[in-house]
């Protein structure tokens, strides 16, 4: 039996923005390489299941191997992350990019080109109860689908501000679905 669902209801009904945050530990630089780990301890969400999130990244500055310094800092990096909520939702994303930056006093503008892929899989049981003319009926249907992300590449522009023990950054990625991200870093 086929059921048509015309609109999203509940939490996602009128949600034009999906803010997320994750702590990240970055270690480096060792021979021009930084390694980053993202992790949120598992959280049990009522009626949905356990939320788990983790990710990692590595970025290398190849100019450490050149005998003459380049006028820009370069980076070649790969990042991957996974979010899972119970048996209902799983989403994975990975990105490979080439980045360039240049520091001026406390400001560091940066740019990058990325290639990326992502996938979200959803699987749950939909329950519908309806009452019409004193007849009540209940319908149950298994809903499952997997969707690849629309972004396959992007162009990034951003700015980092070094406030001694803190760094603030904000960037914009132009892609089929554009994003804005911001961060606060403790340490250098």
C-alpha positions, -999 to +999 in steps of 0.1 A: +000+000+000+013+034-009+009+064+014+015+100+003+029+124+030+023+159+018+043+179+044+068+176+072+054+180+106+067+183+141+103+193+147+113+196+110+081+212+098+093+249+097+130+245+102+149+265+075+182+262+094+200+233+110+227+246+133+253+221+146+283+223+169+310+198+177+342+200+198+373+194+178+409+186+189+436+194+165+472+182+169+500+196+149+519+208+131+543+178+127+562+181+094+535+205+082+506+181+091+477+187+114+453+159+125+418+168+138+394+147+157+357+155+163+336+137+188+304+141+208+297+116+235+266+095+228+234+111+239+201+092+243+173+112+226+138+102+238+117+083+211+146+084+186+175+065+201+212+072+207+228+102+189+264+096+180+288+118+161+325+115+152+348+127+125+385+131+116+406+152+093+441+156+081+457+186+064+492+190+051+512+221+041+535+209+013+555+241+014+574+227+044+594+206+019+603+236-003+638+252+003+624+287-005+593+299+014+561+304-007+543+337-005+511+318+007+505+290+031+491+260+013+470+231+026+458+198+011+433+181+033+408+153+038+379+154+063+352+128+071+324+127+096+294+105+106+262+113+125+238+086+136+205+088+155+193+054+167+182+031+138+164+061+122+190+083+106+226+080+094+245+106+075+281+106+063+301+133+046+337+135+033+356+164+017+390+167-001+403+202-005+431+225-015+435+257+005+456+288+005+460+315+032+481+345+041+484+361+075+484+399+080+490+409+117+460+392+135+440+385+103+443+355+080+421+354+050+418+320+033+403+304+001+398+268-010+384+245-036+368+213-024+353+181-038+329+163-015+303+137-012+276+129+014+248+104+020+218+103+043+198+072+050+165+073+069+144+043+080+114+044+103+078+033+108+051+058+100+019+055+120-013+074+109-046+074+128-076+090+112-112+094+122-139+100+096-177+095+100-172+077+133-148+052+116-113+052+129-085+036+111-048+031+117-022+028+090+014+017+095+041+019+069+078+013+068+096+044+052+132+040+041+153+059+017+189+069+010+198+102-006+232+114-019+240+150-012+237+175-040+271+191-034+300+176-053+323+206-051+326+241-037+346+273-035+355+285+000+363+320+013+369+328+049+387+349+076+404+339+108+412+364+135+439+356+160+430+371+194+461+357+212+447+326+230+416+325+209+411+323+172+377+332+156+369+321+121+340+324+097+337+311+062+313+308+033+313+279+009+296+286-025+282+253-038+249+240-051+238+242-014+259+269+001+269+269+038+282+294+064+304+281+092+320+297+122+344+285+149+362+294+181+397+279+186+415+278+220+453+279+214+474+284+184 
